[in-house]
Amino acid sequence: MVAVIYGLHLTLIAVANALLWILALRGRHDPYSMVTALFPVFVFVLATGVASVAPMAAQFIWCLAFLSPFAGSVAARASAPPSPRSP
């Protein structure tokens, strides 16, 4: 039960952070910052679900939130226009 409550707190903090970033990025196309802000929300929702079944495993999933800069860079690369090739 403690792991679920902790996961809910982490999720709420991540949601508040993501909302701040969404407001700050309003009107701008910045996939890196948007994915970097939203990735931890998905990680913590997943980890909270896992915590309800296997509390000891949730701690390893929470650590995946540190991969958000990597997820942001992948999203930025995927949405970037293709560079022109030199002959």
Secondary structure as UniProt FT lines:
FT   HELIX           2..24
FT   TURN            25..27
FT   HELIX           31..53
FT   HELIX           55..62
FT   HELIX           63..67
FT   HELIX           68..79
//
